[in-house]
Amino acid sequence: MLAGKSIILGVTGSVAAYKAIDLSSRLTQAGAEVDVVLTQAATKFVAPLSFRSITGRPAVSDIFEPRTEFRAEHIALAQKADAVLIAPATANTIARIATGIADELLSCVVLATNAPVIIAPAMNVHMYENQITQENLSRLRSRGMIIVEPSTGPLACGDVGKGRLADIDFILETLNRVLEKRNDLKGKRILLTAGGTQEPIDAVRCITNYSSGKMGYALAEAARDRGASVLLITAPTYLLPPQGVEIRQVTTALEMRDAVLGAIPQADALIMAAAVADYRPDTVASGKIKKESPTLVLNLVRNPDILSEVKTGIVKVGFAAEGENIIQNATTKLKEKGLDLIVANDITVPDSGFGADTNRVILISQEGNIELPLLPKREVADRIMDRVAELLGIRGG
């Protein structure tokens, strides 16, 4: 996929900047036209001449540097790019891009491009885990940028933790996948649900669950980045809504049911990632129930099963959060609900339960099971959308 592609390689002031030299070489050997853009801090670690010697093209860092090839450097580079890859990306550059600060050539290019942007962070573990950095990364994800998670290990500062630049092979694999799958869902309408529904008890209390909505939001971003038109029906979450996605907010299971059934006629695929409450109180107190009795009895009634009510011939994907007999229980749901695919995971495992940033899932279909390793939820979302794209292709829908 890299042959003949125009790749902007952004290099920032990280100790890992030397690895970008190997990355530029690998890109060039694969047949890509590589334009390297360095921040001023990056030039303290690596010389522009090193990249020029490898790529055969000038490496630039000064936003005011005159060039004969391009009239306005940041605009021309941005417009010619098939992809922008920033590796390594420091916390400073991530913050710049997240807040739209355009005081360096690299951030200007990112602001001006319509090409996919892939960011591979590299920094001290405490800087990476800082809430500010995580919020900035979340903001970039919501805007459609792909984050290649750093790996865990010894860091240049002597600390050990998450912050090492991801393996070059994995970065290249991500870039290839983005280029290969861009717009393969163009013209498709994907209907997604996310979050945990809330079933009111009284004016201040509700029955809910631990779903964070992260998996559903990652799926919405993955579908959007592949050119699909996306409607995300979401129960309450604390997540930033993905940009470029139509959002419909609901609270209860019945509201989600009505929203889904109303949107089905326009959809090519339905992915039910939401954790929908199985039961709701049969009556809701108009005010706040007072603590007047040592016990409180709630009568619960069954909520409708939304997936089972969808009878049309669209692609249907469900989720099974299980604590035991995972494959057996998920396979039963697959058959009972007439699903094309079900995504099963073990909620008792800390790194793949509710609220985690990673997931370890099994994709179960009539064709067999695919067990994925522990991956960031966005990577899991991409793998799920691979199967959805295949199913849509099989049906020719």
Disulfide bonds with the S-S distance in Angstrom:
none
